[in-house]
Amino acid sequence: MSVLTVLMLLLMGCGGGFLAGLLGVGGGMVLVPFLVMIFDAEGMVAPERLVQTALATALATIMFTSLSSMRAHHRKGAVQWNLVWLLAPGILVGGQLGSRIVAWLPGQVLAVAFALFVGWMGSRMLRGARRVEPDVPARLPGRLGLAAVGAGIGVLSAIFGAGGGFVTVPFLNSRGVPLPKAIATSAACGFPIAFSGTLGYMVMGWWQGLPGGALAYLDLRALFTIVPMSMLFAPVGAYMAHRLPVPTLKRAFACLLFGLAGYMLVRAIRGA
């Protein structure tokens, strides 16, 4: 990798970690388009698996950043561990399924799907999510229902390279879980989400006999350049969340998401 590429990856780690701590969004979702740009410009990845490699690498970074976030929330006693254990089996299955879907889809289809997803996330951030008051009684489904929800979270997270908070937090909060506890529980779910999806990408790379064997869908150079800065800046984002005008930052972040969605659409039209 060139020095410029290393610097760009370090900056991406800073930005992804900071946003994850500040806004509670998975930094992996933001990394995907930038990784596509870098992999394409540097010729680091074969064109036919460019989007898949960006998704897998971005998802793998969440394994590391989620640990520091989970630890901070656990210290505050905000994680609903009983819900984590009930969601986790479905998450593990869903992550495997989602990574297999991505491995078989053409890059153009993935680019369009990712663009639509990111655009939806941007519009949702502009509108603001509906919050349920803490005194609303919990209306959570049973064990099988939560396992099914976990499976859906795992599939979507593996397909879009995200940490799952975009689904987990609104679901738990809409079912009566107070928002701080919903965010904390979602953070704890981030590790099994990322672990299962990353493992699925590795298995598919090995099974398809791609160059690099089991790591064919992961770029370790990018991964281990991004991760240290991401872990370093995630607590900084969490700290600044209480001191910066978060609504204004969310609007700015939504504009960034729209720009990234447009880039991925252009790639799809040109042939990802």
Stockholm file with secondary structure:
# STOCKHOLM 1.0

chainA/1-272         MSVLTVLMLLLMGCGGGFLAGLLGVGGGMVLVPFLVMIFDAEGMVAPERLVQTALATALATIMFTSLSSMRAHHRKGAVQWNLVWLLAPGILVGGQLGSRIVAWLPGQVLAVAFALFVGWMGSRMLRGARRVEPDVPARLPGRLGLAAVGAGIGVLSAIFGAGGGFVTVPFLNSRGVPLPKAIATSAACGFPIAFSGTLGYMVMGWWQGLPGGALAYLDLRALFTIVPMSMLFAPVGAYMAHRLPVPTLKRAFACLLFGLAGYMLVRAIRGA
#=GR chainA/1-272 SS CCHHHHHHHHHHHHHHHHHHHHHCCCHHHHHHHHHHHHHHHHTCSCGGGHHHHHHHHHHHHHHHHHHHHHHHHHHTTCCCHHHHHHHHHHHHHHHHHHHHHHHHSCHHHHHHHHHHHHHHHHHHHHHCCCCCCTTSCCCCCCHHHHHHHHHHHHHHHHHHTCCSHHHHHHHHHHTTCCHHHHHHHHHHHHHHHHHHHHHHHHHHHHHTTCTTGGGTTCCHHHHHHHHHHHHHHHHHHHHHTTTSCHHHHHHHHHHHHHHHHHHHHHHHHHCC
#=GC SS_cons         CCHHHHHHHHHHHHHHHHHHHHHCCCHHHHHHHHHHHHHHHHTCSCGGGHHHHHHHHHHHHHHHHHHHHHHHHHHTTCCCHHHHHHHHHHHHHHHHHHHHHHHHSCHHHHHHHHHHHHHHHHHHHHHCCCCCCTTSCCCCCCHHHHHHHHHHHHHHHHHHTCCSHHHHHHHHHHTTCCHHHHHHHHHHHHHHHHHHHHHHHHHHHHHTTCTTGGGTTCCHHHHHHHHHHHHHHHHHHHHHTTTSCHHHHHHHHHHHHHHHHHHHHHHHHHCC
//
